Amino acid sequence: MKAKQLITTSLAVLMLSGVVTTGSAETKIPVYITTPDRVESKIGTLQFKDGYPIGETAAKIRDELDYLHGVEAFMNSIHGVSLYALRKGLMDAGLKDNEVMIWTKLMDSKSLFLTANADTVYYMSFLDLSNGPLIFEAPPQALGVIDDMWFNWVTDFGLPGAERGEGGKYLLVGPGYDGPLPEGGFIIRKSRTIHAWVAGRSFLTDNDPAPTVDVIKNTLKIYPYLPGGAGTSIGSFITGKAQSLGALPKPASPRFVEGTGREMNTIPPNDFGHYEMLNAIVQMEPAEVLSPELAGQFAAIGIVKGEKFSPDVRMRKILDKAVAFGNAASRTLGTGAHPVDHFRYYDKPSAWWNMLFEGGYEFLNPPPMITKEGIKPFPNKGARKLHSRTAMFYFATGVTPAMCMRLTGVGSQYLIANIDSNGEPFNGL
């Protein structure tokens, strides 16, 4: 018994001795985990005392961080601000929610749009889903897309859509709706934002827009969904699967607003107005539509859901500088001129490029290859192609898999070339 106590006591003493010895020794601190007292940077000399910023260092760093956040907020919000500007342009030109603007005699130079063309009939609408789901009846032989207000793809309609160009009924459901939905009869799609953008193109008939316009006006409908109405069977009501049984809705033709010859600007600003529009769309749509990381970038410059955006004189000067650089950087990406991220479609000597083939419509992975054996997807690397997204929405509007679809006769493929064989930009002559 005494022997066991002696051994135990000896071990305890040895252990304590080890602790004391270790605690009394000094650990050499690697230089690479320290901050020197003097740091030379592009914003000047930064000073620290025992690792704590002194003098004007903290103020300099605050200003530089605000500048960097301003650049990030500009470049990573172009998609939302662009669609907000498009909505504002159409509304200023006389359109209201759930109405349709149509260019019956094609677009002309009075309408300022990104990447619009003048050889198909355009029609656009903004759906307001705040009062419940809406039914959108698509015209036949269309080429169309529905995106939410942050240019997230909701659905295609027309030739690449579920109805394959035959015309169909789409039921659009907004965020937060938990009411009944039909058991059939509709193509149901959900939008993450309260408003959704509908954009369609239809081809000319024997080089004449008039017959095409007639088809659009006679078949395109927008009207509220009535729970328990169309798409709800009597049997589902009797068996208790349906909560209610309502009247059948009367399909309604929307008000069509003429777009041809009407002056409008749908292009977002490249000055401080960009941040004002960013704040407007943040306030207009649910906070949940943004990832916490993206919302955090906006919050870093004072744009927060439910709060007033009111930068002081210091911050306003910084944001003016940030938007100037952010615009220059975005334009460089949007022209395919970035030395690395120039989105070449073919091998390096080729000038043809398209930013969508870098990361697809989600700006994550390239669109899949279409082989005789079927679809061949590319490996998912899990990283957002930020430069690709910025380039896309600085240059164009709308996003859908159909814009980079490797299927003949379905959707579209766009290639761009804006430099000659010497690398000089085209001059338009």
N, C-alpha and C positions, 0 to 999 in steps of 0.2 A: 504493500500500500504506500509506504514511504518512498519506495523507489519510483513508483508512478508519479507521485507528487513532485519529486525532484526533477524527473524528466520533463513534466509539464511546465514547471517553473523555469527550467532552463530554456525551453523552446520559446516561452513568452518573452524572456529577456532578449533572446536572439532576434525575435521579430521586432521588438521595440527598438533594439539597437539599429536594425536595418532602416526603420522609419526615420530615426534621428539622423542617421548618416545620409540618407537620401535627401531629407529636408534641408540639411545644412549645405549641400553641394549646390553650386550655381550652374544653371543650364545655359549653354551658349545659344543666344538667340540668332537665328539665321537672318542675314541682312534682307533677304527677299520678302520677309513678312513685316518689315518695318516701313515707316514713311519718313523720308529724310526731312530735315528742318527746312530745306529749300528745294522747291520743285519748279523747274522751268517748263512752261506750257505755252500753248498758242494764245492764251489769254493773259500771259505775263507770268511774273514770279509769284508762286504761292508759298507762303511761309507757315511753318508749324513749330511749336515748342513742345517737346516730349509727345509729339503726335497730335497736339491740339492746334487747330487753325488759329492764327493770330493776325492782327492788322486787318487789312481789307480782304483777306483770303476768302472768308465765308461769303461775303457779299459778291465777290467775283464769281465764285462757284454757283451761287444762287442764280445770278444772271445767265451764266452759261447753261445751266440745267434748264432754265425756263426757255432759253433759245432752242436747245436740243428738243425739248418736249414740244415746242411749237412746230418745229420741222416735222417731227414724227406725227403729230396730230394732223398736219396738212396732208402729208403723203399717205397716211393710213385711213383717211376719211374721204378721199376723193370720190369713192363709189357712192357713199351716202349723200354727200353734198351735191354731186352731179345729178342724182335723181330728184333731190329736193329742188334744184334749180330748174330742172325740166318741168316738174309739176308747177312751180311758180310761174314759169313762162307761159304754160298753157292756160293757167288760171287767169293770169293778167290779160290774156288774149280772149277771154270770154268763156272758157270752159268751166264747168262745175263737176264735182264728184259724181260718178255714175253716169255721166254724159260721155259722148264720143266726139272727138275732133277727127275729121276726115278731110283728106286733101283730094277732092274730087277731080281736080285737074292737075294733079301731081304737085310735088313740092317745087318751090322756086327759091331764089336767093333772098327773099324777104323773110323767110323762116330760118333762123340761126339754130342749127342742130349739129351735133357731132355725128359724122359718118352717115348722114342721110343721103339717099340717092333720088334721082328724078325719073325713074323708069318703072316704078311700081306704085300702087295706090296704098298710101299709109293711113292708118287709123289708130287712135290711142285713147285710152280712158284711165282714170284713176278710181278704183273701187274703194268705197268707204265701208268697212266691215264692222264699224263700232256698234251698229244696231242689230247685228246678227249676220248670218251667212247670206251671200248673194249668189244668184244663178246667172252665169254668163253663157249664153248660147253662141257658139262660135260659127262664123260663116264657113261654107265649104271651100275647099281649095285654097286655104289660107296658109301663111307661113308666120306663125305667131308665138309669142312668149308672154308669160305672166311672171313678174319678179316682185319680190317685196321691196320695201323702201330702202333697203341697204344692198340692193342688187344681189340678193340671194335668190336663186332660181326656185320658182314654185312649180311651174309646169309649162310644157309646150302645148300649143293647140294648132290645129291644121295638119299639114302634111307630116310633121314630125311628132304630132300629138297622139293621144290615145285613140282618137277617132279616125286617125290616118287620112285627114283631109276630107272626110265625109260630112263634117259639121257635127257638133255634139254639145251636150249640156254639161257644163262644169260648175260644180258647187264649191264656192270659195268660202272657207271658214277662217275667221280671224282668231287672234290670240285670246285666251280666256273663255272661249265659248264652250260650255259643258252641257248644252241642250241636246235634244234628240237629233239624229241624222237619218236620212232615208236608208232603207235596206237595199235599194237598187235604183236604177234609172239615171244615175248621175255619176260623173267622174269627180270624185271628191278630192280636193286638194286643200292643204292648210297653209296659211300665211303666218309668218312670225310677227308681222307688223299689222297695224290697224288698217293702213292703206296699202293697196297693191296696184302695180302698174301693168296695164294691158297694152301690148303693142303688137299690131298686126300689119302684114303686107300681103297684098293680093296682086296677081299678075294681070297685065292688060289682056283684053279680049280682042284678038286681031288688031293689035296695036292701038286699041281704043280703051280709055279708062271708063267710059260711061256704062257699058254693060256690067263691068266688074263692080262699079259703085252701086248699081241697082241691086245686085246680089247681096252685097254687104248690108245695105240699108233694109232689105227685105228679110234678112235672116239673123242678123246680129241682135240679140236681146240682152237686157240687163234688168233683173227684178229680184225682189226679196224671196228668200226661201221660207215657206210656211210649214212649220213642224206638223207632221201628221198628214201632210198633203201628198203631192206626187212623190212616188217612191216608197210610200207606206201602204202596205196591204191591209185589207180588212181583217184577214186572219191574224196578223201580228197584233192588231189592236184587241181583238177578241181574246186572244191567248195571253194578253198582258205584256207582250214583248214591246209594244209601242205605247208610249205614255198618253198619246192623244191621237185623235183622228180629225183632220182639218179639211178645209175646202181645197180644191185644186187651184193652184195659182194661175193667173191669167198672164201669159208671157207679154211683156211690155217692150215696145221699141223705145230706146233711149232718145233723148234729144241729140241730134247731130249738129255739130258746129263746123262751119266751113273753115278749112285751114289754108287753102290755096290763096295766095295773094295777101295773106294777113301777116303783118309785121309782128314778130315775136322773137325773144331771145331765151333759149333754154340752156345756155352754156354757163357753167359756174364761174364765179369771179376768181381772179388770181391775186387779189389783194386782201386786206383785212376783212372784207365782206365774206370771204370763205369761212372764217371762224364764226361770223354771225349766222350764216346759214347752217353751219355745223351745230351751233347751239339750238337753232330752230328745230332741226330734225331730231335732236336728242330730246327736246321737250315734247315733240309731237308724238313720238313712238314709245312703246314700252322699253323700260330700262333693260329687261331681260334679253332683248334682241342682240345686245352687244355682249361680247365676252368680257369678263372682269378685267382682263389685260388691256383690251382696246378702250373700254370705258375709263380705265385708269390713266391712259395717255391723255384723254380729253380732260379728265378731272385735274390733271397736273397743270393745265393752263387755265383752270377755272370754269370749265364747262361740265356741269353736273345736272343730272335730271332733277327737276324740282327746285333748282336754285338759280338765282339771277347771275348772268354773265356780265360782269362789269369790271374789266381790267383797269387798273390805275394808269397814270401817265408812264411810269417806268415800264410796266408790263406791256402797254400798248406799243411803245417804241421797240421793245424786244420782239413782239409778235409781227410787227411790220417787217423787221429784218428776217424773221423766221419764214414768213410766207414768201418773201422774195427769193430766198434760197430754195425753199421747198418747191416753189413753182419751177425754178430753173432746173432743179434735179428731176422733177417729174416730167418736164418737157424733154429732157435728155433721154430718160427712159422711154417716154412715149414716142420718140422718133427712132428708136432702135439704135441710138448712137453710143450707148454705154459701152466702154471697151470690152467688158466681159459679158454682161447681161444684155446682149443684143438680139437674142431670140432667133438665131438663124434657123431656117427651116431645112436647108440643105447643108452641104459641107461648107467650110469656112470661106472659100473664095466666092460663094454666092452672096448676093445682096438681098435675096428674098427672106422675109422674116414674118413671124406672127407670135405675139406674146402668149396666146392661148395654148399653143402647142408645148409650152414650157411646163404648165401646171394644170391644164384643163380648165373647165368652167368653175371649179372650186379653188383653183390656184394651189393645188396640192400635188397632183400627179398628172403626167401627160395623158391625153386621151388614148384609150386602148387601141391596139392594132386590130384590124379586121382581117382574119385569115380564113382559109378554106375550112379550117377546123372549128372556127368560131371566134369569139372575142378573146383577145390576149391582152390582159391588163399589165401595166407596168408595176413594179414593186412600189409599195407605199412607204415613203421615207419619213412621213409624219411631219414634214416642215412646210409651212405656208410659204409660197413663192411671192414674197412681198413686192419685189420689183416688178414681177409679172402683173400683179393686181394693180399696182399704181400705174404702170404703163397702159394697161387695158382701159381703165376708166378715165385717164387723162385724154385718151384718144377716141374712145367710143362709148356707146351706151348699150345696155342690154347684155344679159349673159344667159347662156343655155348650152347644154351639151351639143345642140344642133348647130352651134356656131363653129364647132371644130370637129364635125362628125365625118369619119372616113367611110361614108356610105354614099354611093352614087345615087342621085335622085332624091336624097333625103337631107334636109338641112343645108348647111353652107360650109364652105371652107374659104377663108380669106388669106391672101398672101399680100405682103406689102414690099415695095422696093422704092427707096427714095434717094439712093446714091448711084452714081455711075461707076464705071469700071476703075476709075482712079480714086474712088472714095469721096468724090465731091457731090454735095447735095444737088438735086435737080433744081433748076431755076425757073421752070415753067415756060421756057421759050421754045 
